[in-house]
Amino acid sequence: MFSKEIKEQLSKVLSKMKNNVNIIYFTQEYECSVCKDTKEFVTEFSQMSDKIKLEVKDFVKDDKLREKYNVDKVPAIIILDKDGIDYGIKYYGPPAGYEINSFIVTLIEMSGIVEDYSDDIEKQIKNIDKDIHIQVFVSLQCPYCPPAVITAHKLAQKNNKIKADMIESSVFPHLANKYSVNGVPKIIINEKYSLEGAQPVEEFLKLIKKI
């Protein structure tokens, strides 16, 4: 899937990781046209760094684990820190194409290298005390989507009240239709509020304050 040259480039970038990161990949054999390719993607990707630990689980057979991590569709990628702590960070669909950029950044940040926002923004994030669910709809051909995914995942990492999913629109067309996704990135917060386009963290926080 990855050429030798690309593997070398990715390995160099991933060498920045500080601590181990655990990935749990949920798949199933039937009724999932992209599960096999996504498994190949995460398997090859995880081999590019000895700090990435991958577990592959079956969506049907491993139902207790699926319920533990609130996984409701496949393919699903859960990213946990070195201690196996779940921050509510998920990828539904392959993090390929442009989304490989958000995948790399999220892995590096989950390894313990986190870039902080300004003191004011950090305070606003810390003060969020309501359950927040962010869904970022993307296309793998969208160059503006990774920053939205990175912001959502960073918010989840900084406050355990926040959960954040990347959702690949073409893999889950019924969800794209449900949320009227006509362009990407489209950001849905708590099923009620939405943002379109590559928005800064301040815009995420403005909507969260309305909830």
ZADO-1210 file (C-alpha; in nm, 4 decimals, padded with zeros to 6 digits):
<atoms>
<atom x="00.0000" y="00.0000" z="00.0000" code="MET" pos="1"/>
<atom x="00.2839" y="00.2399" z="00.0879" code="PHE" pos="2"/>
<atom x="00.5893" y="00.2685" z="-00.1349" code="SER" pos="3"/>
<atom x="00.9348" y="00.2260" z="00.0153" code="LYS" pos="4"/>
<atom x="00.9991" y="00.5996" z="-00.0208" code="GLU" pos="5"/>
<atom x="00.6736" y="00.6949" z="00.1534" code="ILE" pos="6"/>
<atom x="00.7435" y="00.4474" z="00.4342" code="LYS" pos="7"/>
<atom x="01.0829" y="00.6076" z="00.4924" code="GLU" pos="8"/>
<atom x="00.9285" y="00.9560" z="00.5006" code="GLN" pos="9"/>
<atom x="00.6521" y="00.8512" z="00.7402" code="LEU" pos="10"/>
<atom x="00.8942" y="00.6650" z="00.9664" code="SER" pos="11"/>
<atom x="01.1025" y="00.9809" z="00.9932" code="LYS" pos="12"/>
<atom x="00.7982" y="01.1897" z="01.0897" code="VAL" pos="13"/>
<atom x="00.6749" y="00.9292" z="01.3388" code="LEU" pos="14"/>
<atom x="01.0177" y="00.9200" z="01.5041" code="SER" pos="15"/>
<atom x="00.9029" y="01.2392" z="01.6804" code="LYS" pos="16"/>
<atom x="00.6652" y="01.0333" z="01.8948" code="MET" pos="17"/>
<atom x="00.7528" y="01.0515" z="02.2634" code="LYS" pos="18"/>
<atom x="00.5638" y="00.7585" z="02.4174" code="ASN" pos="19"/>
<atom x="00.3748" y="00.4558" z="02.2930" code="ASN" pos="20"/>
<atom x="00.0284" y="00.4971" z="02.1443" code="VAL" pos="21"/>
<atom x="-00.2258" y="00.2154" z="02.1300" code="ASN" pos="22"/>
<atom x="-00.4579" y="00.1690" z="01.8334" code="ILE" pos="23"/>
<atom x="-00.7624" y="-00.0567" z="01.8399" code="ILE" pos="24"/>
<atom x="-00.9064" y="-00.1288" z="01.4982" code="TYR" pos="25"/>
<atom x="-01.2607" y="-00.2671" z="01.4742" code="PHE" pos="26"/>
<atom x="-01.3519" y="-00.4509" z="01.1565" code="THR" pos="27"/>
<atom x="-01.5897" y="-00.7150" z="01.0257" code="GLN" pos="28"/>
<atom x="-01.5802" y="-00.9595" z="00.7364" code="GLU" pos="29"/>
<atom x="-01.9190" y="-00.8819" z="00.5855" code="TYR" pos="30"/>
<atom x="-02.1098" y="-00.5691" z="00.4820" code="GLU" pos="31"/>
<atom x="-01.8042" y="-00.3460" z="00.5043" code="CYS" pos="32"/>
<atom x="-01.6522" y="-00.2689" z="00.1664" code="SER" pos="33"/>
<atom x="-01.3552" y="-00.0723" z="00.3033" code="VAL" pos="34"/>
<atom x="-01.2714" y="-00.2743" z="00.6159" code="CYS" pos="35"/>
<atom x="-01.0111" y="-00.4926" z="00.4455" code="LYS" pos="36"/>
<atom x="-00.8258" y="-00.1984" z="00.2895" code="ASP" pos="37"/>
<atom x="-00.8439" y="-00.0005" z="00.6135" code="THR" pos="38"/>
<atom x="-00.6985" y="-00.2949" z="00.8039" code="LYS" pos="39"/>
<atom x="-00.4133" y="-00.3118" z="00.5549" code="GLU" pos="40"/>
<atom x="-00.3602" y="00.0630" z="00.5948" code="PHE" pos="41"/>
<atom x="-00.3428" y="00.0642" z="00.9769" code="VAL" pos="42"/>
<atom x="-00.1326" y="-00.2534" z="00.9833" code="THR" pos="43"/>
<atom x="00.1305" y="-00.1139" z="00.7478" code="GLU" pos="44"/>
<atom x="00.1182" y="00.2245" z="00.9170" code="PHE" pos="45"/>
<atom x="00.1706" y="00.0773" z="01.2646" code="SER" pos="46"/>
<atom x="00.4810" y="-00.1032" z="01.1411" code="GLN" pos="47"/>
<atom x="00.6497" y="00.2298" z="01.0686" code="MET" pos="48"/>
<atom x="00.7076" y="00.3026" z="01.4378" code="SER" pos="49"/>
<atom x="00.7820" y="00.0736" z="01.7299" code="ASP" pos="50"/>
<atom x="00.5823" y="00.3172" z="01.9451" code="LYS" pos="51"/>
<atom x="00.2541" y="00.2295" z="01.7710" code="ILE" pos="52"/>
<atom x="00.0837" y="-00.0771" z="01.9187" code="LYS" pos="53"/>
<atom x="-00.2031" y="-00.2167" z="01.7106" code="LEU" pos="54"/>
<atom x="-00.4836" y="-00.4519" z="01.8115" code="GLU" pos="55"/>
<atom x="-00.7393" y="-00.5742" z="01.5575" code="VAL" pos="56"/>
<atom x="-01.0848" y="-00.6602" z="01.6917" code="LYS" pos="57"/>
<atom x="-01.3996" y="-00.8015" z="01.5379" code="ASP" pos="58"/>
<atom x="-01.7020" y="-00.5714" z="01.5567" code="PHE" pos="59"/>
<atom x="-01.9401" y="-00.8640" z="01.6104" code="VAL" pos="60"/>
<atom x="-01.7359" y="-01.1098" z="01.8156" code="LYS" pos="61"/>
<atom x="-01.5687" y="-00.8541" z="02.0432" code="ASP" pos="62"/>
<atom x="-01.8981" y="-00.6967" z="02.1431" code="ASP" pos="63"/>
<atom x="-01.8020" y="-00.6176" z="02.5038" code="LYS" pos="64"/>
<atom x="-01.4959" y="-00.4248" z="02.3922" code="LEU" pos="65"/>
<atom x="-01.7018" y="-00.2556" z="02.1226" code="ARG" pos="66"/>
<atom x="-01.9496" y="-00.1402" z="02.3859" code="GLU" pos="67"/>
<atom x="-01.6705" y="-00.0259" z="02.6175" code="LYS" pos="68"/>
<atom x="-01.5412" y="00.2120" z="02.3512" code="TYR" pos="69"/>
<atom x="-01.8879" y="00.3079" z="02.2206" code="ASN" pos="70"/>
<atom x="-01.8123" y="00.1901" z="01.8685" code="VAL" pos="71"/>
<atom x="-02.1313" y="00.1818" z="01.6624" code="ASP" pos="72"/>
<atom x="-02.0012" y="00.1307" z="01.3076" code="LYS" pos="73"/>
<atom x="-01.7035" y="00.0029" z="01.1105" code="VAL" pos="74"/>
<atom x="-01.4344" y="00.0523" z="01.0118" code="PRO" pos="75"/>
<atom x="-01.3418" y="00.2205" z="01.3389" code="ALA" pos="76"/>
<atom x="-01.0028" y="00.3254" z="01.4714" code="ILE" pos="77"/>
<atom x="-00.9666" y="00.4104" z="01.8404" code="ILE" pos="78"/>
<atom x="-00.6530" y="00.5911" z="01.9558" code="ILE" pos="79"/>
<atom x="-00.5459" y="00.5419" z="02.3177" code="LEU" pos="80"/>
<atom x="-00.2472" y="00.6775" z="02.5058" code="ASP" pos="81"/>
<atom x="00.0465" y="00.4739" z="02.6374" code="LYS" pos="82"/>
<atom x="-00.1561" y="00.3617" z="02.9392" code="ASP" pos="83"/>
<atom x="-00.4560" y="00.2586" z="02.7309" code="GLY" pos="84"/>
<atom x="-00.6615" y="00.5589" z="02.8404" code="ILE" pos="85"/>
<atom x="-00.9455" y="00.6441" z="02.6037" code="ASP" pos="86"/>
<atom x="-00.9872" y="01.0139" z="02.5225" code="TYR" pos="87"/>
<atom x="-01.2830" y="00.9553" z="02.2928" code="GLY" pos="88"/>
<atom x="-01.0787" y="00.9981" z="01.9749" code="ILE" pos="89"/>
<atom x="-01.2067" y="00.7959" z="01.6795" code="LYS" pos="90"/>
<atom x="-01.1674" y="00.7610" z="01.3048" code="TYR" pos="91"/>
<atom x="-01.4640" y="00.6090" z="01.1242" code="TYR" pos="92"/>
<atom x="-01.3272" y="00.5222" z="00.7841" code="GLY" pos="93"/>
<atom x="-00.9697" y="00.5051" z="00.6566" code="PRO" pos="94"/>
<atom x="-00.7449" y="00.7993" z="00.7545" code="PRO" pos="95"/>
<atom x="-00.5925" y="00.7933" z="00.4077" code="ALA" pos="96"/>
<atom x="-00.5567" y="01.0613" z="00.1412" code="GLY" pos="97"/>
<atom x="-00.5275" y="01.4039" z="00.3026" code="TYR" pos="98"/>
<atom x="-00.6484" y="01.2574" z="00.6330" code="GLU" pos="99"/>
<atom x="-00.3153" y="01.0859" z="00.6831" code="ILE" pos="100"/>
<atom x="-00.2026" y="01.4306" z="00.8006" code="ASN" pos="101"/>
<atom x="-00.4559" y="01.4444" z="01.0843" code="SER" pos="102"/>
<atom x="-00.3757" y="01.0828" z="01.1716" code="PHE" pos="103"/>
<atom x="-00.0049" y="01.1616" z="01.2072" code="ILE" pos="104"/>
<atom x="-00.0654" y="01.4750" z="01.4157" code="VAL" pos="105"/>
<atom x="-00.3118" y="01.2959" z="01.6447" code="THR" pos="106"/>
<atom x="-00.0691" y="01.0072" z="01.7010" code="LEU" pos="107"/>
<atom x="00.2186" y="01.2423" z="01.7806" code="ILE" pos="108"/>
<atom x="00.0055" y="01.4464" z="02.0200" code="GLU" pos="109"/>
<atom x="-00.1320" y="01.1339" z="02.1879" code="MET" pos="110"/>
<atom x="00.2277" y="01.0220" z="02.2379" code="SER" pos="111"/>
<atom x="00.2756" y="01.3163" z="02.4719" code="GLY" pos="112"/>
<atom x="00.3801" y="01.6019" z="02.2456" code="ILE" pos="113"/>
<atom x="00.0903" y="01.8446" z="02.2729" code="VAL" pos="114"/>
<atom x="00.0910" y="02.1971" z="02.1375" code="GLU" pos="115"/>
<atom x="-00.1067" y="02.4234" z="02.3688" code="ASP" pos="116"/>
<atom x="-00.3368" y="02.7061" z="02.2683" code="TYR" pos="117"/>
<atom x="-00.3263" y="03.0500" z="02.4288" code="SER" pos="118"/>
<atom x="-00.3961" y="03.0683" z="02.8023" code="ASP" pos="119"/>
<atom x="-00.7450" y="03.2051" z="02.7365" code="ASP" pos="120"/>
<atom x="-00.8371" y="02.9248" z="02.4951" code="ILE" pos="121"/>
<atom x="-00.6934" y="02.6609" z="02.7283" code="GLU" pos="122"/>
<atom x="-00.9045" y="02.8015" z="03.0127" code="LYS" pos="123"/>
<atom x="-01.2203" y="02.7932" z="02.7997" code="GLN" pos="124"/>
<atom x="-01.1558" y="02.4304" z="02.7060" code="ILE" pos="125"/>
<atom x="-01.0862" y="02.3314" z="03.0659" code="LYS" pos="126"/>
<atom x="-01.4099" y="02.4951" z="03.1840" code="ASN" pos="127"/>
<atom x="-01.6358" y="02.2888" z="02.9548" code="ILE" pos="128"/>
<atom x="-01.8461" y="02.0781" z="03.1911" code="ASP" pos="129"/>
<atom x="-02.1096" y="01.9376" z="02.9535" code="LYS" pos="130"/>
<atom x="-02.0901" y="01.6199" z="02.7473" code="ASP" pos="131"/>
<atom x="-01.9856" y="01.7217" z="02.3979" code="ILE" pos="132"/>
<atom x="-01.9805" y="01.4999" z="02.0892" code="HIS" pos="133"/>
<atom x="-01.8085" y="01.6388" z="01.7802" code="ILE" pos="134"/>
<atom x="-01.8439" y="01.4672" z="01.4424" code="GLN" pos="135"/>
<atom x="-01.6245" y="01.5928" z="01.1595" code="VAL" pos="136"/>
<atom x="-01.7381" y="01.4775" z="00.8160" code="PHE" pos="137"/>
<atom x="-01.4567" y="01.4633" z="00.5642" code="VAL" pos="138"/>
<atom x="-01.3555" y="01.3483" z="00.2204" code="SER" pos="139"/>
<atom x="-01.0147" y="01.1930" z="00.1665" code="LEU" pos="140"/>
<atom x="-00.9644" y="01.4329" z="-00.1258" code="GLN" pos="141"/>
<atom x="-01.0286" y="01.7409" z="00.0902" code="CYS" pos="142"/>
<atom x="-00.7159" y="01.9425" z="00.1813" code="PRO" pos="143"/>
<atom x="-00.9151" y="02.1594" z="00.4253" code="TYR" pos="144"/>
<atom x="-01.0486" y="01.8690" z="00.6322" code="CYS" pos="145"/>
<atom x="-00.7442" y="01.7575" z="00.8370" code="PRO" pos="146"/>
<atom x="-00.7216" y="02.0835" z="01.0392" code="PRO" pos="147"/>
<atom x="-01.0855" y="02.0415" z="01.1481" code="ALA" pos="148"/>
<atom x="-01.0208" y="01.6827" z="01.2558" code="VAL" pos="149"/>
<atom x="-00.7030" y="01.7837" z="01.4391" code="ILE" pos="150"/>
<atom x="-00.8895" y="02.0577" z="01.6287" code="THR" pos="151"/>
<atom x="-01.1731" y="01.8234" z="01.7276" code="ALA" pos="152"/>
<atom x="-00.9340" y="01.5526" z="01.8456" code="HIS" pos="153"/>
<atom x="-00.7217" y="01.8045" z="02.0341" code="LYS" pos="154"/>
<atom x="-01.0303" y="01.9300" z="02.2194" code="LEU" pos="155"/>
<atom x="-01.1134" y="01.5712" z="02.3161" code="ALA" pos="156"/>
<atom x="-00.7602" y="01.5174" z="02.4391" code="GLN" pos="157"/>
<atom x="-00.7739" y="01.8282" z="02.6563" code="LYS" pos="158"/>
<atom x="-01.1150" y="01.7693" z="02.8197" code="ASN" pos="159"/>
<atom x="-01.2637" y="01.4282" z="02.9013" code="ASN" pos="160"/>
<atom x="-01.6157" y="01.5651" z="02.8550" code="LYS" pos="161"/>
<atom x="-01.5470" y="01.5946" z="02.4821" code="ILE" pos="162"/>
<atom x="-01.5560" y="01.3073" z="02.2316" code="LYS" pos="163"/>
<atom x="-01.4532" y="01.3570" z="01.8690" code="ALA" pos="164"/>
<atom x="-01.5006" y="01.1450" z="01.5564" code="ASP" pos="165"/>
<atom x="-01.3717" y="01.1749" z="01.2033" code="MET" pos="166"/>
<atom x="-01.6327" y="01.0335" z="00.9654" code="ILE" pos="167"/>
<atom x="-01.5492" y="00.9644" z="00.6016" code="GLU" pos="168"/>
<atom x="-01.8620" y="01.0789" z="00.4185" code="SER" pos="169"/>
<atom x="-01.8476" y="00.8338" z="00.1284" code="SER" pos="170"/>
<atom x="-01.8131" y="00.5365" z="00.3642" code="VAL" pos="171"/>
<atom x="-02.1198" y="00.6423" z="00.5643" code="PHE" pos="172"/>
<atom x="-02.3516" y="00.8083" z="00.3082" code="PRO" pos="173"/>
<atom x="-02.6584" y="00.7579" z="00.5298" code="HIS" pos="174"/>
<atom x="-02.4971" y="00.9769" z="00.7963" code="LEU" pos="175"/>
<atom x="-02.3861" y="01.2334" z="00.5402" code="ALA" pos="176"/>
<atom x="-02.7465" y="01.2472" z="00.4210" code="ASN" pos="177"/>
<atom x="-02.8832" y="01.2667" z="00.7763" code="LYS" pos="178"/>
<atom x="-02.6689" y="01.5709" z="00.8548" code="TYR" pos="179"/>
<atom x="-02.7081" y="01.7310" z="00.5094" code="SER" pos="180"/>
<atom x="-02.3392" y="01.7123" z="00.4300" code="VAL" pos="181"/>
<atom x="-02.3118" y="01.8899" z="00.0958" code="ASN" pos="182"/>
<atom x="-01.9564" y="02.0094" z="00.1472" code="GLY" pos="183"/>
<atom x="-01.6654" y="01.9149" z="00.3691" code="VAL" pos="184"/>
<atom x="-01.5447" y="01.9548" z="00.6280" code="PRO" pos="185"/>
<atom x="-01.8797" y="01.9700" z="00.8038" code="LYS" pos="186"/>
<atom x="-01.8713" y="01.9708" z="01.1815" code="ILE" pos="187"/>
<atom x="-02.1688" y="01.8525" z="01.3859" code="ILE" pos="188"/>
<atom x="-02.1759" y="01.9207" z="01.7595" code="ILE" pos="189"/>
<atom x="-02.4212" y="01.7322" z="01.9816" code="ASN" pos="190"/>
<atom x="-02.6507" y="01.6563" z="01.6874" code="GLU" pos="191"/>
<atom x="-02.7727" y="02.0160" z="01.6962" code="LYS" pos="192"/>
<atom x="-02.5154" y="02.2715" z="01.5867" code="TYR" pos="193"/>
<atom x="-02.3003" y="02.2716" z="01.2761" code="SER" pos="194"/>
<atom x="-02.0020" y="02.4451" z="01.1204" code="LEU" pos="195"/>
<atom x="-01.8804" y="02.4267" z="00.7638" code="GLU" pos="196"/>
<atom x="-01.5303" y="02.4708" z="00.6334" code="GLY" pos="197"/>
<atom x="-01.1949" y="02.4825" z="00.8084" code="ALA" pos="198"/>
<atom x="-01.2821" y="02.6703" z="01.1261" code="GLN" pos="199"/>
<atom x="-01.0465" y="02.7820" z="01.4048" code="PRO" pos="200"/>
<atom x="-01.0841" y="02.6468" z="01.7563" code="VAL" pos="201"/>
<atom x="-01.2572" y="02.9700" z="01.8615" code="GLU" pos="202"/>
<atom x="-01.5548" y="02.8846" z="01.6380" code="GLU" pos="203"/>
<atom x="-01.5811" y="02.5376" z="01.7918" code="PHE" pos="204"/>
<atom x="-01.5870" y="02.6942" z="02.1374" code="LEU" pos="205"/>
<atom x="-01.8530" y="02.9500" z="02.0413" code="LYS" pos="206"/>
<atom x="-02.0902" y="02.6704" z="01.9439" code="LEU" pos="207"/>
<atom x="-02.0068" y="02.4596" z="02.2477" code="ILE" pos="208"/>
<atom x="-02.0989" y="02.7535" z="02.4724" code="LYS" pos="209"/>
<atom x="-02.4502" y="02.7506" z="02.3235" code="LYS" pos="210"/>
<atom x="-02.5131" y="02.3949" z="02.4411" code="ILE" pos="211"/>
</atoms>
